Amino acid sequence: MSTNKRARQKANRANRIAAAQAAHARQTARRRMNRLGGGLLVLLIVGLGIFWFINRGGDESVVSTEPVETNTLPPVDATTVPPVDVSTTEPSPENTLPFGDEEPSDPNCPAPDHSSPRTIDFDGPQPMCINPALNYSAVFDTSEGEIVIDLDTENTPNTVNNFVTLARWGYYDNTTLFRTDPSIDIIQGGSPHTNSASDPGPGYTIPDEPTFTTDDTIGLVGPYRYAPGQLVMARSAGPDSSRAQFFFTTGDKTSFLDNQGTYIVFGNTNEAGLAVMQNIIGLHEPDDSGLGGSPSRTVTVNSVRIRAEPAS
Protein backbone atom coordinates (compact mmCIF):
# COMPACT_ATOMS: atom_id res chain seq x y z
CA MET A 1 0.00 0.00 0.00
CA SER A 2 1.45 3.43 -0.93
CA THR A 3 2.32 5.98 1.75
CA ASN A 4 -0.19 8.47 0.32
CA LYS A 5 -3.01 5.92 0.35
CA ARG A 6 -2.20 4.89 3.93
CA ALA A 7 -2.18 8.56 4.96
CA ARG A 8 -5.58 9.11 3.36
CA GLN A 9 -7.00 6.05 5.15
CA LYS A 10 -5.65 7.27 8.48
CA ALA A 11 -7.11 10.74 7.86
CA ASN A 12 -10.51 9.22 7.00
CA ARG A 13 -10.46 7.11 10.14
CA ALA A 14 -9.50 10.15 12.25
CA ASN A 15 -12.43 12.10 10.78
CA ARG A 16 -14.82 9.29 11.70
CA ILE A 17 -13.40 9.21 15.24
CA ALA A 18 -13.88 12.98 15.53
CA ALA A 19 -17.51 12.60 14.42
CA ALA A 20 -18.04 9.80 16.94
CA GLN A 21 -16.55 11.94 19.72
CA ALA A 22 -18.82 14.83 18.77
CA ALA A 23 -21.83 12.49 18.96
CA HIS A 24 -20.65 11.33 22.39
CA ALA A 25 -20.36 14.95 23.55
CA ARG A 26 -23.85 15.81 22.31
CA GLN A 27 -25.34 12.75 23.98
CA THR A 28 -23.54 13.52 27.28
CA ALA A 29 -24.72 17.14 27.19
CA ARG A 30 -28.33 16.04 26.62
CA ARG A 31 -28.05 13.59 29.54
CA ARG A 32 -26.70 16.30 31.86
CA MET A 33 -29.45 18.74 30.89
CA ASN A 34 -32.10 16.06 31.51
CA ARG A 35 -30.62 15.34 34.93
CA LEU A 36 -30.54 19.05 35.79
CA GLY A 37 -34.16 19.50 34.72
CA GLY A 38 -35.19 16.43 36.71
CA GLY A 39 -33.40 17.77 39.81
CA LEU A 40 -35.16 21.13 39.61
CA LEU A 41 -38.51 19.40 39.22
CA VAL A 42 -37.85 17.26 42.31
CA LEU A 43 -36.94 20.37 44.36
CA LEU A 44 -40.16 22.08 43.25
CA ILE A 45 -42.27 19.06 44.18
CA VAL A 46 -40.58 18.74 47.59
CA GLY A 47 -41.14 22.43 48.30
CA LEU A 48 -44.81 22.21 47.42
CA GLY A 49 -45.12 19.07 49.53
CA ILE A 50 -43.64 20.80 52.58
CA PHE A 51 -45.94 23.80 52.09
CA TRP A 52 -48.99 21.50 51.84
CA PHE A 53 -47.86 19.48 54.88
CA ILE A 54 -47.48 22.58 57.04
CA ASN A 55 -50.83 24.01 56.05
CA ARG A 56 -52.85 20.76 56.24
CA GLY A 57 -51.73 19.64 59.71
CA GLY A 58 -49.35 16.78 58.86
CA ASP A 59 -50.39 13.64 56.97
CA GLU A 60 -47.45 11.26 57.65
CA SER A 61 -48.01 9.13 54.58
CA VAL A 62 -45.46 9.74 51.83
CA VAL A 63 -45.86 8.30 48.33
CA SER A 64 -42.76 8.11 46.13
CA THR A 65 -43.23 7.49 42.42
CA GLU A 66 -40.50 6.54 39.94
CA PRO A 67 -40.90 6.57 36.13
CA VAL A 68 -40.93 3.14 34.52
CA GLU A 69 -39.16 2.89 31.18
CA THR A 70 -40.64 0.48 28.67
CA ASN A 71 -39.47 -0.58 25.24
CA THR A 72 -41.02 -2.37 22.30
CA LEU A 73 -38.40 -4.97 21.58
CA PRO A 74 -37.43 -5.94 18.02
CA PRO A 75 -36.11 -9.46 17.37
CA VAL A 76 -32.58 -8.92 18.73
CA ASP A 77 -32.98 -6.59 21.68
CA ALA A 78 -31.06 -5.77 24.79
CA THR A 79 -33.96 -4.80 27.07
CA THR A 80 -33.43 -1.38 28.63
CA VAL A 81 -33.42 -1.60 32.43
CA PRO A 82 -32.39 1.44 34.55
CA PRO A 83 -28.80 0.62 35.58
CA VAL A 84 -27.07 1.13 38.93
CA ASP A 85 -23.84 2.95 38.16
CA VAL A 86 -20.88 2.24 40.42
CA SER A 87 -18.17 3.20 37.99
CA THR A 88 -14.55 3.40 38.99
CA THR A 89 -13.79 5.42 35.87
CA GLU A 90 -14.68 8.81 34.45
CA PRO A 91 -14.97 9.48 30.70
CA SER A 92 -12.38 11.80 29.27
CA PRO A 93 -13.80 14.99 27.69
CA GLU A 94 -11.04 15.17 25.10
CA ASN A 95 -8.63 12.73 23.52
CA THR A 96 -5.73 13.37 21.22
CA LEU A 97 -5.30 10.47 18.82
CA PRO A 98 -1.77 9.70 17.65
CA PHE A 99 -1.06 8.68 14.10
CA GLY A 100 1.74 6.27 14.94
CA ASP A 101 1.46 2.74 16.28
CA GLU A 102 0.60 3.78 19.83
CA GLU A 103 -2.80 3.95 21.50
CA PRO A 104 -4.09 7.03 23.36
CA SER A 105 -2.59 7.30 26.85
CA ASP A 106 -5.85 8.31 28.55
CA PRO A 107 -5.68 7.43 32.28
CA ASN A 108 -9.38 6.51 32.15
CA CYS A 109 -8.73 3.77 29.58
CA PRO A 110 -8.10 0.19 30.73
CA ALA A 111 -4.68 -1.36 30.26
CA PRO A 112 -4.29 -2.88 26.77
CA ASP A 113 -2.83 -6.03 28.36
CA HIS A 114 -6.10 -6.67 30.26
CA SER A 115 -4.41 -6.19 33.63
CA SER A 116 -6.94 -3.60 34.86
CA PRO A 117 -9.42 -4.80 37.53
CA ARG A 118 -12.65 -6.13 36.08
CA THR A 119 -15.33 -3.43 35.84
CA ILE A 120 -18.88 -3.87 34.56
CA ASP A 121 -20.64 -0.66 35.69
CA PHE A 122 -19.79 2.83 34.47
CA ASP A 123 -20.93 6.41 34.93
CA GLY A 124 -20.97 7.20 31.21
CA PRO A 125 -19.68 6.24 27.77
CA GLN A 126 -16.12 5.06 27.38
CA PRO A 127 -13.41 7.56 26.44
CA MET A 128 -11.75 7.09 23.07
CA CYS A 129 -9.20 4.37 23.80
CA ILE A 130 -8.39 3.07 20.33
CA ASN A 131 -6.09 4.39 17.64
CA PRO A 132 -7.83 4.33 14.24
CA ALA A 133 -4.49 3.80 12.53
CA LEU A 134 -4.27 0.30 14.04
CA ASN A 135 -6.03 -2.92 13.06
CA TYR A 136 -8.04 -4.47 15.91
CA SER A 137 -9.30 -8.00 16.36
CA ALA A 138 -11.21 -9.69 19.20
CA VAL A 139 -10.44 -13.24 20.26
CA PHE A 140 -13.43 -14.95 21.91
CA ASP A 141 -12.25 -17.90 24.00
CA THR A 142 -15.46 -19.91 24.41
CA SER A 143 -16.18 -23.30 25.91
CA GLU A 144 -16.99 -24.50 22.37
CA GLY A 145 -13.86 -23.14 20.68
CA GLU A 146 -12.13 -19.92 19.62
CA ILE A 147 -13.74 -17.24 17.47
CA VAL A 148 -11.51 -14.50 16.04
CA ILE A 149 -13.25 -11.34 14.83
CA ASP A 150 -11.65 -8.64 12.68
CA LEU A 151 -13.09 -5.35 13.94
CA ASP A 152 -14.12 -2.60 11.53
CA THR A 153 -12.48 0.58 12.86
CA GLU A 154 -12.78 2.30 9.48
CA ASN A 155 -16.60 2.30 9.27
CA THR A 156 -17.63 1.90 12.93
CA PRO A 157 -14.86 3.45 15.09
CA ASN A 158 -17.16 4.46 17.95
CA THR A 159 -18.78 1.01 18.21
CA VAL A 160 -15.40 -0.74 18.00
CA ASN A 161 -13.98 1.58 20.66
CA ASN A 162 -16.87 0.77 23.00
CA PHE A 163 -16.46 -2.97 22.52
CA VAL A 164 -12.65 -2.95 22.75
CA THR A 165 -12.66 -0.85 25.91
CA LEU A 166 -15.32 -2.99 27.61
CA ALA A 167 -13.43 -6.15 26.67
CA ARG A 168 -10.23 -4.76 28.20
CA TRP A 169 -12.13 -4.02 31.41
CA GLY A 170 -13.05 -7.72 31.47
CA TYR A 171 -16.72 -6.92 30.90
CA TYR A 172 -17.38 -10.00 28.76
CA ASP A 173 -15.23 -12.47 30.72
CA ASN A 174 -17.03 -15.50 32.17
CA THR A 175 -20.37 -14.59 30.61
CA THR A 176 -22.63 -16.93 28.64
CA LEU A 177 -24.04 -17.04 25.13
CA PHE A 178 -27.54 -17.18 26.54
CA ARG A 179 -29.67 -17.07 23.39
CA THR A 180 -29.83 -19.07 20.19
CA ASP A 181 -32.51 -18.39 17.57
CA PRO A 182 -32.39 -20.45 14.37
CA SER A 183 -35.36 -18.52 12.95
CA ILE A 184 -32.98 -15.61 12.34
CA ASP A 185 -29.68 -17.55 12.74
CA ILE A 186 -28.25 -15.58 15.65
CA ILE A 187 -26.41 -16.26 18.94
CA GLN A 188 -26.66 -13.52 21.58
CA GLY A 189 -24.42 -12.69 24.55
CA GLY A 190 -22.71 -9.89 26.44
CA SER A 191 -24.70 -9.70 29.70
CA PRO A 192 -22.44 -9.94 32.77
CA HIS A 193 -25.09 -8.97 35.34
CA THR A 194 -27.86 -11.42 34.44
CA ASN A 195 -26.74 -13.50 31.44
CA SER A 196 -30.04 -12.61 29.80
CA ALA A 197 -31.52 -10.08 27.38
CA SER A 198 -32.82 -8.04 30.34
CA ASP A 199 -29.31 -7.21 31.54
CA PRO A 200 -29.02 -3.51 32.58
CA GLY A 201 -25.83 -3.07 30.60
CA PRO A 202 -22.77 -0.96 31.46
CA GLY A 203 -24.73 2.14 32.50
CA TYR A 204 -24.96 4.06 29.23
CA THR A 205 -25.87 3.79 25.57
CA ILE A 206 -23.80 4.68 22.49
CA PRO A 207 -24.77 6.72 19.42
CA ASP A 208 -25.99 4.94 16.31
CA GLU A 209 -23.32 4.68 13.65
CA PRO A 210 -24.32 6.19 11.27
CA THR A 211 -27.39 8.16 12.39
CA PHE A 212 -30.46 6.24 11.20
CA THR A 213 -33.54 7.56 9.43
CA THR A 214 -37.14 7.11 10.60
CA ASP A 215 -39.90 5.46 8.57
CA ASP A 216 -43.50 6.22 9.55
CA THR A 217 -44.44 2.54 9.21
CA ILE A 218 -41.52 0.53 10.62
CA GLY A 219 -39.66 3.11 12.70
CA LEU A 220 -35.88 3.38 12.53
CA VAL A 221 -34.24 2.23 9.31
CA GLY A 222 -30.51 1.65 8.92
CA PRO A 223 -28.13 0.67 6.11
CA TYR A 224 -26.84 -2.64 7.48
CA ARG A 225 -27.31 -5.99 5.75
CA TYR A 226 -26.64 -9.31 7.44
CA ALA A 227 -24.72 -12.40 6.37
CA PRO A 228 -23.11 -15.36 8.18
CA GLY A 229 -20.03 -14.67 10.32
CA GLN A 230 -20.70 -11.14 11.55
CA LEU A 231 -20.37 -9.57 15.00
CA VAL A 232 -23.32 -7.22 15.55
CA MET A 233 -24.61 -4.96 18.33
CA ALA A 234 -27.96 -5.79 19.94
CA ARG A 235 -30.24 -2.84 20.67
CA SER A 236 -33.64 -1.69 21.89
CA ALA A 237 -36.25 -0.08 19.68
CA GLY A 238 -35.32 3.58 20.11
CA PRO A 239 -32.45 5.52 18.55
CA ASP A 240 -28.96 5.40 20.12
CA SER A 241 -29.93 2.37 22.23
CA SER A 242 -26.99 -0.02 21.80
CA ARG A 243 -25.13 -0.75 25.01
CA ALA A 244 -22.89 -3.82 25.24
CA GLN A 245 -24.88 -6.89 24.19
CA PHE A 246 -23.89 -8.42 20.87
CA PHE A 247 -24.87 -11.27 18.59
CA PHE A 248 -23.16 -13.50 16.06
CA THR A 249 -24.79 -14.23 12.71
CA THR A 250 -24.55 -17.88 11.74
CA GLY A 251 -26.61 -18.45 8.58
CA ASP A 252 -28.61 -17.00 5.71
CA LYS A 253 -31.78 -16.46 7.78
CA THR A 254 -30.09 -13.54 9.49
CA SER A 255 -30.97 -11.57 6.34
CA PHE A 256 -34.53 -11.39 7.73
CA LEU A 257 -33.19 -8.46 9.77
CA ASP A 258 -32.32 -6.51 6.61
CA ASN A 259 -35.64 -4.64 6.59
CA GLN A 260 -34.56 -2.93 9.81
CA GLY A 261 -30.83 -2.60 9.16
CA THR A 262 -30.23 -0.88 12.49
CA TYR A 263 -28.14 -3.54 14.21
CA ILE A 264 -24.59 -2.22 13.83
CA VAL A 265 -22.24 -4.66 12.11
CA PHE A 266 -18.75 -3.98 13.44
CA GLY A 267 -16.76 -7.15 12.74
CA ASN A 268 -16.41 -10.36 10.75
CA THR A 269 -14.91 -13.77 11.44
CA ASN A 270 -13.17 -16.34 9.24
CA GLU A 271 -14.26 -19.86 8.23
CA ALA A 272 -12.91 -21.40 11.44
CA GLY A 273 -14.79 -18.90 13.59
CA LEU A 274 -18.00 -19.38 11.61
CA ALA A 275 -17.71 -23.14 12.12
CA VAL A 276 -17.61 -22.62 15.90
CA MET A 277 -20.64 -20.32 15.69
CA GLN A 278 -22.59 -22.90 13.69
CA ASN A 279 -21.68 -25.63 16.18
CA ILE A 280 -23.05 -23.46 19.00
CA ILE A 281 -26.36 -22.73 17.27
CA GLY A 282 -26.53 -26.47 16.55
CA LEU A 283 -26.99 -26.93 20.33
CA HIS A 284 -30.24 -24.94 20.21
CA GLU A 285 -33.19 -25.97 22.32
CA PRO A 286 -36.44 -23.98 21.98
CA ASP A 287 -38.22 -22.46 24.95
CA ASP A 288 -41.18 -20.15 25.62
CA SER A 289 -39.11 -17.04 26.35
CA GLY A 290 -40.08 -15.38 23.08
CA LEU A 291 -36.40 -15.18 22.14
CA GLY A 292 -36.16 -18.53 20.38
CA GLY A 293 -34.30 -20.59 22.96
CA SER A 294 -30.81 -21.30 24.26
CA PRO A 295 -28.01 -23.88 23.92
CA SER A 296 -28.70 -27.31 25.40
CA ARG A 297 -25.60 -26.89 27.55
CA THR A 298 -24.04 -23.74 28.98
CA VAL A 299 -21.77 -22.01 26.49
CA THR A 300 -19.32 -19.75 28.30
CA VAL A 301 -17.27 -16.87 26.96
CA ASN A 302 -14.19 -17.41 29.11
CA SER A 303 -12.59 -14.20 27.90
CA VAL A 304 -12.44 -11.69 25.06
CA ARG A 305 -8.88 -10.56 24.31
CA ILE A 306 -8.06 -7.67 22.00
CA ARG A 307 -5.20 -7.64 19.50
CA ALA A 308 -3.98 -4.31 18.09
CA GLU A 309 -1.53 -4.36 15.20
CA PRO A 310 -0.15 -1.77 12.76
CA ALA A 311 -2.10 -1.52 9.52
CA SER A 312 -0.34 -3.31 6.69
C-alpha positions in Angstrom: 0.0 0.0 0.0 1.4 3.4 -0.9 2.3 6.0 1.7 -0.2 8.5 0.3 -3.0 5.9 0.3 -2.2 4.9 3.9 -2.2 8.6 5.0 -5.6 9.1 3.4 -7.0 6.1 5.2 -5.6 7.3 8.5 -7.1 10.7 7.9 -10.5 9.2 7.0 -10.5 7.1 10.1 -9.5 10.1 12.2 -12.4 12.1 10.8 -14.8 9.3 11.7 -13.4 9.2 15.2 -13.9 13.0 15.5 -17.5 12.6 14.4 -18.0 9.8 16.9 -16.5 11.9 19.7 -18.8 14.8 18.8 -21.8 12.5 19.0 -20.7 11.3 22.4 -20.4 15.0 23.5 -23.9 15.8 22.3 -25.3 12.7 24.0 -23.5 13.5 27.3 -24.7 17.1 27.2 -28.3 16.0 26.6 -28.0 13.6 29.5 -26.7 16.3 31.9 -29.5 18.7 30.9 -32.1 16.1 31.5 -30.6 15.3 34.9 -30.5 19.0 35.8 -34.2 19.5 34.7 -35.2 16.4 36.7 -33.4 17.8 39.8 -35.2 21.1 39.6 -38.5 19.4 39.2 -37.9 17.3 42.3 -36.9 20.4 44.4 -40.2 22.1 43.2 -42.3 19.1 44.2 -40.6 18.7 47.6 -41.1 22.4 48.3 -44.8 22.2 47.4 -45.1 19.1 49.5 -43.6 20.8 52.6 -45.9 23.8 52.1 -49.0 21.5 51.8 -47.9 19.5 54.9 -47.5 22.6 57.0 -50.8 24.0 56.0 -52.8 20.8 56.2 -51.7 19.6 59.7 -49.3 16.8 58.9 -50.4 13.6 57.0 -47.5 11.3 57.6 -48.0 9.1 54.6 -45.5 9.7 51.8 -45.9 8.3 48.3 -42.8 8.1 46.1 -43.2 7.5 42.4 -40.5 6.5 39.9 -40.9 6.6 36.1 -40.9 3.1 34.5 -39.2 2.9 31.2 -40.6 0.5 28.7 -39.5 -0.6 25.2 -41.0 -2.4 22.3 -38.4 -5.0 21.6 -37.4 -5.9 18.0 -36.1 -9.5 17.4 -32.6 -8.9 18.7 -33.0 -6.6 21.7 -31.1 -5.8 24.8 -34.0 -4.8 27.1 -33.4 -1.4 28.6 -33.4 -1.6 32.4 -32.4 1.4 34.6 -28.8 0.6 35.6 -27.1 1.1 38.9 -23.8 3.0 38.2 -20.9 2.2 40.4 -18.2 3.2 38.0 -14.5 3.4 39.0 -13.8 5.4 35.9 -14.7 8.8 34.4 -15.0 9.5 30.7 -12.4 11.8 29.3 -13.8 15.0 27.7 -11.0 15.2 25.1 -8.6 12.7 23.5 -5.7 13.4 21.2 -5.3 10.5 18.8 -1.8 9.7 17.7 -1.1 8.7 14.1 1.7 6.3 14.9 1.5 2.7 16.3 0.6 3.8 19.8 -2.8 3.9 21.5 -4.1 7.0 23.4 -2.6 7.3 26.9 -5.8 8.3 28.6 -5.7 7.4 32.3 -9.4 6.5 32.1 -8.7 3.8 29.6 -8.1 0.2 30.7 -4.7 -1.4 30.3 -4.3 -2.9 26.8 -2.8 -6.0 28.4 -6.1 -6.7 30.3 -4.4 -6.2 33.6 -6.9 -3.6 34.9 -9.4 -4.8 37.5 -12.6 -6.1 36.1 -15.3 -3.4 35.8 -18.9 -3.9 34.6 -20.6 -0.7 35.7 -19.8 2.8 34.5 -20.9 6.4 34.9 -21.0 7.2 31.2 -19.7 6.2 27.8 -16.1 5.1 27.4 -13.4 7.6 26.4 -11.7 7.1 23.1 -9.2 4.4 23.8 -8.4 3.1 20.3 -6.1 4.4 17.6 -7.8 4.3 14.2 -4.5 3.8 12.5 -4.3 0.3 14.0 -6.0 -2.9 13.1 -8.0 -4.5 15.9 -9.3 -8.0 16.4 -11.2 -9.7 19.2 -10.4 -13.2 20.3 -13.4 -14.9 21.9 -12.2 -17.9 24.0 -15.5 -19.9 24.4 -16.2 -23.3 25.9 -17.0 -24.5 22.4 -13.9 -23.1 20.7 -12.1 -19.9 19.6 -13.7 -17.2 17.5 -11.5 -14.5 16.0 -13.3 -11.3 14.8 -11.6 -8.6 12.7 -13.1 -5.3 13.9 -14.1 -2.6 11.5 -12.5 0.6 12.9 -12.8 2.3 9.5 -16.6 2.3 9.3 -17.6 1.9 12.9 -14.9 3.5 15.1 -17.2 4.5 17.9 -18.8 1.0 18.2 -15.4 -0.7 18.0 -14.0 1.6 20.7 -16.9 0.8 23.0 -16.5 -3.0 22.5 -12.6 -2.9 22.8 -12.7 -0.8 25.9 -15.3 -3.0 27.6 -13.4 -6.1 26.7 -10.2 -4.8 28.2 -12.1 -4.0 31.4 -13.0 -7.7 31.5 -16.7 -6.9 30.9 -17.4 -10.0 28.8 -15.2 -12.5 30.7 -17.0 -15.5 32.2 -20.4 -14.6 30.6 -22.6 -16.9 28.6 -24.0 -17.0 25.1 -27.5 -17.2 26.5 -29.7 -17.1 23.4 -29.8 -19.1 20.2 -32.5 -18.4 17.6 -32.4 -20.5 14.4 -35.4 -18.5 13.0 -33.0 -15.6 12.3 -29.7 -17.6 12.7 -28.2 -15.6 15.7 -26.4 -16.3 18.9 -26.7 -13.5 21.6 -24.4 -12.7 24.5 -22.7 -9.9 26.4 -24.7 -9.7 29.7 -22.4 -9.9 32.8 -25.1 -9.0 35.3 -27.9 -11.4 34.4 -26.7 -13.5 31.4 -30.0 -12.6 29.8 -31.5 -10.1 27.4 -32.8 -8.0 30.3 -29.3 -7.2 31.5 -29.0 -3.5 32.6 -25.8 -3.1 30.6 -22.8 -1.0 31.5 -24.7 2.1 32.5 -25.0 4.1 29.2 -25.9 3.8 25.6 -23.8 4.7 22.5 -24.8 6.7 19.4 -26.0 4.9 16.3 -23.3 4.7 13.7 -24.3 6.2 11.3 -27.4 8.2 12.4 -30.5 6.2 11.2 -33.5 7.6 9.4 -37.1 7.1 10.6 -39.9 5.5 8.6 -43.5 6.2 9.6 -44.4 2.5 9.2 -41.5 0.5 10.6 -39.7 3.1 12.7 -35.9 3.4 12.5 -34.2 2.2 9.3 -30.5 1.7 8.9 -28.1 0.7 6.1 -26.8 -2.6 7.5 -27.3 -6.0 5.8 -26.6 -9.3 7.4 -24.7 -12.4 6.4 -23.1 -15.4 8.2 -20.0 -14.7 10.3 -20.7 -11.1 11.5 -20.4 -9.6 15.0 -23.3 -7.2 15.5 -24.6 -5.0 18.3 -28.0 -5.8 19.9 -30.2 -2.8 20.7 -33.6 -1.7 21.9 -36.2 -0.1 19.7 -35.3 3.6 20.1 -32.4 5.5 18.5 -29.0 5.4 20.1 -29.9 2.4 22.2 -27.0 0.0 21.8 -25.1 -0.8 25.0 -22.9 -3.8 25.2 -24.9 -6.9 24.2 -23.9 -8.4 20.9 -24.9 -11.3 18.6 -23.2 -13.5 16.1 -24.8 -14.2 12.7 -24.6 -17.9 11.7 -26.6 -18.5 8.6 -28.6 -17.0 5.7 -31.8 -16.5 7.8 -30.1 -13.5 9.5 -31.0 -11.6 6.3 -34.5 -11.4 7.7 -33.2 -8.5 9.8 -32.3 -6.5 6.6 -35.6 -4.6 6.6 -34.6 -2.9 9.8 -30.8 -2.6 9.2 -30.2 -0.9 12.5 -28.1 -3.5 14.2 -24.6 -2.2 13.8 -22.2 -4.7 12.1 -18.7 -4.0 13.4 -16.8 -7.2 12.7 -16.4 -10.4 10.8 -14.9 -13.8 11.4 -13.2 -16.3 9.2 -14.3 -19.9 8.2 -12.9 -21.4 11.4 -14.8 -18.9 13.6 -18.0 -19.4 11.6 -17.7 -23.1 12.1 -17.6 -22.6 15.9 -20.6 -20.3 15.7 -22.6 -22.9 13.7 -21.7 -25.6 16.2 -23.1 -23.5 19.0 -26.4 -22.7 17.3 -26.5 -26.5 16.5 -27.0 -26.9 20.3 -30.2 -24.9 20.2 -33.2 -26.0 22.3 -36.4 -24.0 22.0 -38.2 -22.5 25.0 -41.2 -20.2 25.6 -39.1 -17.0 26.4 -40.1 -15.4 23.1 -36.4 -15.2 22.1 -36.2 -18.5 20.4 -34.3 -20.6 23.0 -30.8 -21.3 24.3 -28.0 -23.9 23.9 -28.7 -27.3 25.4 -25.6 -26.9 27.5 -24.0 -23.7 29.0 -21.8 -22.0 26.5 -19.3 -19.8 28.3 -17.3 -16.9 27.0 -14.2 -17.4 29.1 -12.6 -14.2 27.9 -12.4 -11.7 25.1 -8.9 -10.6 24.3 -8.1 -7.7 22.0 -5.2 -7.6 19.5 -4.0 -4.3 18.1 -1.5 -4.4 15.2 -0.1 -1.8 12.8 -2.1 -1.5 9.5 -0.3 -3.3 6.7 
